[in-house]
Amino acid sequence: MCDFVSWIESDGQVLFLTGRDIFEGPKGRELRDYCKSKDDYVGHGAIRHFYGLSDNTGANKECTNFRSPDNFPPEIAKAIKNGQMRGLGTPCDLLVQAAWAEYVKVVQAAWAEYDLLVQPAWAEYVKVVQPAGAEYDKVVQAARAEYDKVEQAARAEYVKVVQPAGAEYDKVVQAARAEYDKVVQPAGAEYDKVEQAARAEYDKVVQAAWAEYVKVVQAAGAEYDKVEQDIFWSLFVVKKNRAKAWR
């Protein structure tokens, strides 16, 4: 995974992505669909996709040291100073200590709000899934017990026939085995049918509950991310909040 900030140097150009590139317009929407997660927004793969570069074009670059604008190409330093990286990162070295403390206070409150939404959603998921699992176990265990009963009886009959076979051993064993299979195979098929139906019912319940949980988590996560990014960059645009090198 690449880090914020990443860029590609190609044919004398510095190619990178701003928040506007990623979060606005049809091209930004298409890029977000292309990326597997929000972490990929700051990666070289996203840059290549956005600019239509092949994998062997240009040189991948990145820097995570924000103590000085001089660590970045001038184009990127200017974009950072102009607040154009909103939504892509929150480097602590960009802010003075007091502003960073304000950022942390707001983010902690946002995280508490996230927990207030997610924890009940998880509890609801568990409440739905646990009885579904118990019902699955009950059905499958009963089916297994029925199968075992048939199999054990068939095995006992098989052993009873085979043990005294003597000289006729091979012929008797083959016939006894065929009889055993005739009894056990349908029982096994019946067990599989019951187990698969129970599993399908269980999966249906679990998938629906999981989808509901994920929906809550994604909405809460999106709200948290928005607060985190907004407070950081809103603080950064006020010059007195910036680290001295970035004013």
Secondary structure, DSSP 8 states (H G I E B T S, - for coil): ---SSEEEEETTEEE---HHHHHSHHHHHHHHHHSSSGGGGGSHHHHHHHHT--TTSSEEEE----S-GGGS-HHHHHHHHTTTTTTT---GGGB-HHHHHHHHHHHHHHHHHHHHHHHHHHHHHHHHHHHHHHHHHHHHHHHHHHHHHHHHHHHHHHHHHHTT-GGGHHHHHHHHHHHHHHHHHHHHHHHHHHHHHHHHHHHHHHHHHHHHHHHHHHHHHHHHHHHHHHHHHHHHTSGGGB-GGG-
